[in-house]
Amino acid sequence: MARTIDYGKLMHRAMRSLIQNVLHDIEANGLPGAHHFFITFDT
């Protein structure tokens, strides 16, 4: 059987990694200026 590339799974991993990197940067350096963000959970 031919192996396929699961692009959806790859994109999901990439987005989770991006968010993790941003949060680590904010933890270390804080937010620039008067910025803020909201975190929501869809359960």
PDB file of N, H, CA, C and O in Angstrom:
ATOM      1  N   MET A   1       0.840  -1.177   0.000  1.00  0.00           N
ATOM      2  CA  MET A   1       0.000   0.000   0.000  1.00  0.00           C
ATOM      3  C   MET A   1       0.887   1.244   0.000  1.00  0.00           C
ATOM      4  O   MET A   1       1.889   1.299   0.713  1.00  0.00           O
ATOM      5  N   ALA A   2       0.523   2.214  -0.783  1.00  0.00           N
ATOM      6  H   ALA A   2      -0.291   2.169  -1.362  1.00  0.00           H
ATOM      7  CA  ALA A   2       1.305   3.442  -0.898  1.00  0.00           C
ATOM      8  C   ALA A   2       1.155   4.290   0.362  1.00  0.00           C
ATOM      9  O   ALA A   2       0.064   4.420   0.919  1.00  0.00           O
ATOM     10  N   ARG A   3       2.243   4.846   0.784  1.00  0.00           N
ATOM     11  H   ARG A   3       3.129   4.740   0.332  1.00  0.00           H
ATOM     12  CA  ARG A   3       2.247   5.749   1.933  1.00  0.00           C
ATOM     13  C   ARG A   3       1.791   7.124   1.472  1.00  0.00           C
ATOM     14  O   ARG A   3       2.174   7.581   0.395  1.00  0.00           O
ATOM     15  N   THR A   4       0.972   7.784   2.286  1.00  0.00           N
ATOM     16  H   THR A   4       0.661   7.412   3.161  1.00  0.00           H
ATOM     17  CA  THR A   4       0.495   9.116   1.925  1.00  0.00           C
ATOM     18  C   THR A   4       1.011  10.137   2.930  1.00  0.00           C
ATOM     19  O   THR A   4       1.439   9.789   4.031  1.00  0.00           O
ATOM     20  N   ILE A   5       0.963  11.384   2.534  1.00  0.00           N
ATOM     21  H   ILE A   5       0.616  11.667   1.640  1.00  0.00           H
ATOM     22  CA  ILE A   5       1.366  12.483   3.408  1.00  0.00           C
ATOM     23  C   ILE A   5       0.099  13.092   3.991  1.00  0.00           C
ATOM     24  O   ILE A   5      -0.769  13.560   3.254  1.00  0.00           O
ATOM     25  N   ASP A   6      -0.001  13.084   5.308  1.00  0.00           N
ATOM     26  H   ASP A   6       0.704  12.704   5.907  1.00  0.00           H
ATOM     27  CA  ASP A   6      -1.174  13.627   5.996  1.00  0.00           C
ATOM     28  C   ASP A   6      -0.935  15.119   6.251  1.00  0.00           C
ATOM     29  O   ASP A   6      -0.465  15.509   7.320  1.00  0.00           O
ATOM     30  N   TYR A   7      -1.267  15.947   5.253  1.00  0.00           N
ATOM     31  H   TYR A   7      -1.649  15.631   4.385  1.00  0.00           H
ATOM     32  CA  TYR A   7      -1.011  17.384   5.348  1.00  0.00           C
ATOM     33  C   TYR A   7      -1.784  18.036   6.493  1.00  0.00           C
ATOM     34  O   TYR A   7      -1.278  18.962   7.127  1.00  0.00           O
ATOM     35  N   GLY A   8      -2.984  17.573   6.763  1.00  0.00           N
ATOM     36  H   GLY A   8      -3.395  16.821   6.248  1.00  0.00           H
ATOM     37  CA  GLY A   8      -3.760  18.114   7.874  1.00  0.00           C
ATOM     38  C   GLY A   8      -3.059  17.911   9.204  1.00  0.00           C
ATOM     39  O   GLY A   8      -3.004  18.821  10.030  1.00  0.00           O
ATOM     40  N   LYS A   9      -2.527  16.720   9.407  1.00  0.00           N
ATOM     41  H   LYS A   9      -2.572  15.981   8.735  1.00  0.00           H
ATOM     42  CA  LYS A   9      -1.799  16.405  10.640  1.00  0.00           C
ATOM     43  C   LYS A   9      -0.523  17.238  10.737  1.00  0.00           C
ATOM     44  O   LYS A   9      -0.184  17.733  11.812  1.00  0.00           O
ATOM     45  N   LEU A  10       0.178  17.391   9.629  1.00  0.00           N
ATOM     46  H   LEU A  10      -0.097  16.988   8.756  1.00  0.00           H
ATOM     47  CA  LEU A  10       1.397  18.201   9.619  1.00  0.00           C
ATOM     48  C   LEU A  10       1.101  19.659   9.954  1.00  0.00           C
ATOM     49  O   LEU A  10       1.840  20.284  10.716  1.00  0.00           O
ATOM     50  N   MET A  11       0.029  20.202   9.394  1.00  0.00           N
ATOM     51  H   MET A  11      -0.571  19.695   8.776  1.00  0.00           H
ATOM     52  CA  MET A  11      -0.345  21.591   9.673  1.00  0.00           C
ATOM     53  C   MET A  11      -0.758  21.760  11.133  1.00  0.00           C
ATOM     54  O   MET A  11      -0.421  22.762  11.763  1.00  0.00           O
ATOM     55  N   HIS A  12      -1.479  20.793  11.665  1.00  0.00           N
ATOM     56  H   HIS A  12      -1.753  19.979  11.153  1.00  0.00           H
ATOM     57  CA  HIS A  12      -1.899  20.852  13.065  1.00  0.00           C
ATOM     58  C   HIS A  12      -0.677  20.886  13.984  1.00  0.00           C
ATOM     59  O   HIS A  12      -0.623  21.682  14.921  1.00  0.00           O
ATOM     60  N   ARG A  13       0.292  20.028  13.716  1.00  0.00           N
ATOM     61  H   ARG A  13       0.248  19.381  12.955  1.00  0.00           H
ATOM     62  CA  ARG A  13       1.531  20.011  14.511  1.00  0.00           C
ATOM     63  C   ARG A  13       2.279  21.335  14.389  1.00  0.00           C
ATOM     64  O   ARG A  13       2.790  21.859  15.379  1.00  0.00           O
ATOM     65  N   ALA A  14       2.341  21.871  13.177  1.00  0.00           N
ATOM     66  H   ALA A  14       1.926  21.446  12.372  1.00  0.00           H
ATOM     67  CA  ALA A  14       3.054  23.132  12.950  1.00  0.00           C
ATOM     68  C   ALA A  14       2.390  24.279  13.708  1.00  0.00           C
ATOM     69  O   ALA A  14       3.080  25.103  14.307  1.00  0.00           O
ATOM     70  N   MET A  15       1.068  24.339  13.687  1.00  0.00           N
ATOM     71  H   MET A  15       0.507  23.669  13.200  1.00  0.00           H
ATOM     72  CA  MET A  15       0.356  25.409  14.395  1.00  0.00           C
ATOM     73  C   MET A  15       0.533  25.284  15.902  1.00  0.00           C
ATOM     74  O   MET A  15       0.698  26.293  16.589  1.00  0.00           O
ATOM     75  N   ARG A  16       0.502  24.070  16.423  1.00  0.00           N
ATOM     76  H   ARG A  16       0.368  23.251  15.865  1.00  0.00           H
ATOM     77  CA  ARG A  16       0.720  23.873  17.862  1.00  0.00           C
ATOM     78  C   ARG A  16       2.127  24.298  18.246  1.00  0.00           C
ATOM     79  O   ARG A  16       2.328  24.912  19.294  1.00  0.00           O
ATOM     80  N   SER A  17       3.099  23.976  17.406  1.00  0.00           N
ATOM     81  H   SER A  17       2.936  23.477  16.554  1.00  0.00           H
ATOM     82  CA  SER A  17       4.479  24.367  17.665  1.00  0.00           C
ATOM     83  C   SER A  17       4.629  25.885  17.622  1.00  0.00           C
ATOM     84  O   SER A  17       5.324  26.465  18.457  1.00  0.00           O
ATOM     85  N   LEU A  18       3.983  26.526  16.659  1.00  0.00           N
ATOM     86  H   LEU A  18       3.418  26.055  15.981  1.00  0.00           H
ATOM     87  CA  LEU A  18       4.037  27.981  16.541  1.00  0.00           C
ATOM     88  C   LEU A  18       3.468  28.640  17.796  1.00  0.00           C
ATOM     89  O   LEU A  18       4.076  29.559  18.344  1.00  0.00           O
ATOM     90  N   ILE A  19       2.315  28.178  18.249  1.00  0.00           N
ATOM     91  H   ILE A  19       1.821  27.431  17.804  1.00  0.00           H
ATOM     92  CA  ILE A  19       1.687  28.745  19.445  1.00  0.00           C
ATOM     93  C   ILE A  19       2.570  28.524  20.663  1.00  0.00           C
ATOM     94  O   ILE A  19       2.719  29.422  21.493  1.00  0.00           O
ATOM     95  N   GLN A  20       3.153  27.348  20.777  1.00  0.00           N
ATOM     96  H   GLN A  20       3.033  26.619  20.103  1.00  0.00           H
ATOM     97  CA  GLN A  20       4.046  27.051  21.895  1.00  0.00           C
ATOM     98  C   GLN A  20       5.249  27.993  21.888  1.00  0.00           C
ATOM     99  O   GLN A  20       5.634  28.506  22.939  1.00  0.00           O
ATOM    100  N   ASN A  21       5.841  28.224  20.733  1.00  0.00           N
ATOM    101  H   ASN A  21       5.528  27.807  19.880  1.00  0.00           H
ATOM    102  CA  ASN A  21       6.989  29.124  20.631  1.00  0.00           C
ATOM    103  C   ASN A  21       6.620  30.552  20.999  1.00  0.00           C
ATOM    104  O   ASN A  21       7.384  31.230  21.686  1.00  0.00           O
ATOM    105  N   VAL A  22       5.458  31.017  20.553  1.00  0.00           N
ATOM    106  H   VAL A  22       4.838  30.466  19.995  1.00  0.00           H
ATOM    107  CA  VAL A  22       5.002  32.371  20.881  1.00  0.00           C
ATOM    108  C   VAL A  22       4.802  32.513  22.386  1.00  0.00           C
ATOM    109  O   VAL A  22       5.226  33.509  22.973  1.00  0.00           O
ATOM    110  N   LEU A  23       4.160  31.531  23.017  1.00  0.00           N
ATOM    111  H   LEU A  23       3.815  30.722  22.540  1.00  0.00           H
ATOM    112  CA  LEU A  23       3.921  31.607  24.457  1.00  0.00           C
ATOM    113  C   LEU A  23       5.223  31.564  25.252  1.00  0.00           C
ATOM    114  O   LEU A  23       5.345  32.250  26.267  1.00  0.00           O
ATOM    115  N   HIS A  24       6.189  30.777  24.811  1.00  0.00           N
ATOM    116  H   HIS A  24       6.091  30.220  23.987  1.00  0.00           H
ATOM    117  CA  HIS A  24       7.500  30.758  25.477  1.00  0.00           C
ATOM    118  C   HIS A  24       8.187  32.124  25.358  1.00  0.00           C
ATOM    119  O   HIS A  24       8.792  32.605  26.317  1.00  0.00           O
ATOM    120  N   ASP A  25       8.091  32.737  24.188  1.00  0.00           N
ATOM    121  H   ASP A  25       7.599  32.346  23.409  1.00  0.00           H
ATOM    122  CA  ASP A  25       8.689  34.056  23.984  1.00  0.00           C
ATOM    123  C   ASP A  25       8.016  35.101  24.873  1.00  0.00           C
ATOM    124  O   ASP A  25       8.691  35.945  25.463  1.00  0.00           O
ATOM    125  N   ILE A  26       6.696  35.043  24.969  1.00  0.00           N
ATOM    126  H   ILE A  26       6.148  34.357  24.490  1.00  0.00           H
ATOM    127  CA  ILE A  26       5.971  35.986  25.826  1.00  0.00           C
ATOM    128  C   ILE A  26       6.335  35.758  27.287  1.00  0.00           C
ATOM    129  O   ILE A  26       6.473  36.715  28.050  1.00  0.00           O
ATOM    130  N   GLU A  27       6.489  34.509  27.678  1.00  0.00           N
ATOM    131  H   GLU A  27       6.376  33.732  27.058  1.00  0.00           H
ATOM    132  CA  GLU A  27       6.879  34.198  29.049  1.00  0.00           C
ATOM    133  C   GLU A  27       8.242  34.819  29.367  1.00  0.00           C
ATOM    134  O   GLU A  27       8.439  35.368  30.450  1.00  0.00           O
ATOM    135  N   ALA A  28       9.165  34.730  28.432  1.00  0.00           N
ATOM    136  H   ALA A  28       9.004  34.284  27.552  1.00  0.00           H
ATOM    137  CA  ALA A  28      10.523  35.230  28.649  1.00  0.00           C
ATOM    138  C   ALA A  28      10.622  36.744  28.520  1.00  0.00           C
ATOM    139  O   ALA A  28      11.369  37.377  29.265  1.00  0.00           O
ATOM    140  N   ASN A  29       9.875  37.339  27.577  1.00  0.00           N
ATOM    141  H   ASN A  29       9.268  36.824  26.971  1.00  0.00           H
ATOM    142  CA  ASN A  29      10.070  38.750  27.244  1.00  0.00           C
ATOM    143  C   ASN A  29       8.855  39.635  27.477  1.00  0.00           C
ATOM    144  O   ASN A  29       8.961  40.858  27.380  1.00  0.00           O
ATOM    145  N   GLY A  30       7.720  39.052  27.779  1.00  0.00           N
ATOM    146  H   GLY A  30       7.634  38.059  27.858  1.00  0.00           H
ATOM    147  CA  GLY A  30       6.490  39.824  27.932  1.00  0.00           C
ATOM    148  C   GLY A  30       5.939  40.232  26.577  1.00  0.00           C
ATOM    149  O   GLY A  30       6.556  40.005  25.537  1.00  0.00           O
ATOM    150  N   LEU A  31       4.765  40.838  26.617  1.00  0.00           N
ATOM    151  H   LEU A  31       4.263  41.022  27.462  1.00  0.00           H
ATOM    152  CA  LEU A  31       4.143  41.321  25.387  1.00  0.00           C
ATOM    153  C   LEU A  31       4.658  42.713  25.056  1.00  0.00           C
ATOM    154  O   LEU A  31       4.874  43.516  25.963  1.00  0.00           O
ATOM    155  N   PRO A  32       4.859  43.015  23.783  1.00  0.00           N
ATOM    156  CA  PRO A  32       5.318  44.355  23.414  1.00  0.00           C
ATOM    157  C   PRO A  32       4.195  45.381  23.564  1.00  0.00           C
ATOM    158  O   PRO A  32       3.050  45.112  23.200  1.00  0.00           O
ATOM    159  N   GLY A  33       4.521  46.534  24.092  1.00  0.00           N
ATOM    160  H   GLY A  33       5.451  46.752  24.388  1.00  0.00           H
ATOM    161  CA  GLY A  33       3.537  47.617  24.190  1.00  0.00           C
ATOM    162  C   GLY A  33       2.353  47.249  25.056  1.00  0.00           C
ATOM    163  O   GLY A  33       2.486  46.539  26.053  1.00  0.00           O
ATOM    164  N   ALA A  34       1.197  47.741  24.663  1.00  0.00           N
ATOM    165  H   ALA A  34       1.089  48.318  23.853  1.00  0.00           H
ATOM    166  CA  ALA A  34      -0.031  47.516  25.430  1.00  0.00           C
ATOM    167  C   ALA A  34      -0.853  46.374  24.830  1.00  0.00           C
ATOM    168  O   ALA A  34      -2.081  46.383  24.912  1.00  0.00           O
ATOM    169  N   HIS A  35      -0.190  45.413  24.239  1.00  0.00           N
ATOM    170  H   HIS A  35       0.808  45.406  24.172  1.00  0.00           H
ATOM    171  CA  HIS A  35      -0.893  44.301  23.607  1.00  0.00           C
ATOM    172  C   HIS A  35      -1.418  43.317  24.650  1.00  0.00           C
ATOM    173  O   HIS A  35      -0.909  43.244  25.768  1.00  0.00           O
ATOM    174  N   HIS A  36      -2.422  42.581  24.272  1.00  0.00           N
ATOM    175  H   HIS A  36      -2.836  42.640  23.363  1.00  0.00           H
ATOM    176  CA  HIS A  36      -2.965  41.506  25.091  1.00  0.00           C
ATOM    177  C   HIS A  36      -3.561  40.453  24.159  1.00  0.00           C
ATOM    178  O   HIS A  36      -3.730  40.694  22.964  1.00  0.00           O
ATOM    179  N   PHE A  37      -3.870  39.313  24.704  1.00  0.00           N
ATOM    180  H   PHE A  37      -3.733  39.117  25.675  1.00  0.00           H
ATOM    181  CA  PHE A  37      -4.516  38.290  23.898  1.00  0.00           C
ATOM    182  C   PHE A  37      -5.463  37.485  24.772  1.00  0.00           C
ATOM    183  O   PHE A  37      -5.351  37.489  25.997  1.00  0.00           O
ATOM    184  N   PHE A  38      -6.385  36.803  24.136  1.00  0.00           N
ATOM    185  H   PHE A  38      -6.476  36.799  23.140  1.00  0.00           H
ATOM    186  CA  PHE A  38      -7.352  35.953  24.808  1.00  0.00           C
ATOM    187  C   PHE A  38      -7.081  34.508  24.414  1.00  0.00           C
ATOM    188  O   PHE A  38      -6.804  34.214  23.252  1.00  0.00           O
ATOM    189  N   ILE A  39      -7.163  33.619  25.381  1.00  0.00           N
ATOM    190  H   ILE A  39      -7.388  33.858  26.325  1.00  0.00           H
ATOM    191  CA  ILE A  39      -7.042  32.191  25.108  1.00  0.00           C
ATOM    192  C   ILE A  39      -8.407  31.572  25.379  1.00  0.00           C
ATOM    193  O   ILE A  39      -8.964  31.729  26.465  1.00  0.00           O
ATOM    194  N   THR A  40      -8.937  30.873  24.392  1.00  0.00           N
ATOM    195  H   THR A  40      -8.485  30.745  23.510  1.00  0.00           H
ATOM    196  CA  THR A  40     -10.218  30.192  24.566  1.00  0.00           C
ATOM    197  C   THR A  40     -10.028  28.700  24.330  1.00  0.00           C
ATOM    198  O   THR A  40      -9.129  28.278  23.603  1.00  0.00           O
ATOM    199  N   PHE A  41     -10.873  27.931  24.942  1.00  0.00           N
ATOM    200  H   PHE A  41     -11.604  28.274  25.532  1.00  0.00           H
ATOM    201  CA  PHE A  41     -10.827  26.481  24.795  1.00  0.00           C
ATOM    202  C   PHE A  41     -12.169  26.008  24.264  1.00  0.00           C
ATOM    203  O   PHE A  41     -13.215  26.360  24.809  1.00  0.00           O
ATOM    204  N   ASP A  42     -12.142  25.227  23.223  1.00  0.00           N
ATOM    205  H   ASP A  42     -11.292  24.941  22.780  1.00  0.00           H
ATOM    206  CA  ASP A  42     -13.347  24.659  22.635  1.00  0.00           C
ATOM    207  C   ASP A  42     -13.394  23.192  23.030  1.00  0.00           C
ATOM    208  O   ASP A  42     -12.685  22.364  22.458  1.00  0.00           O
ATOM    209  N   THR A  43     -14.227  22.875  24.003  1.00  0.00           N
ATOM    210  H   THR A  43     -14.803  23.547  24.468  1.00  0.00           H
ATOM    211  CA  THR A  43     -14.278  21.494  24.491  1.00  0.00           C
ATOM    212  C   THR A  43     -15.594  20.850  24.148  1.00  0.00           C
ATOM    213  O   THR A  43     -15.816  19.686  24.480  1.00  0.00           O
TER     214      THR A  43
END
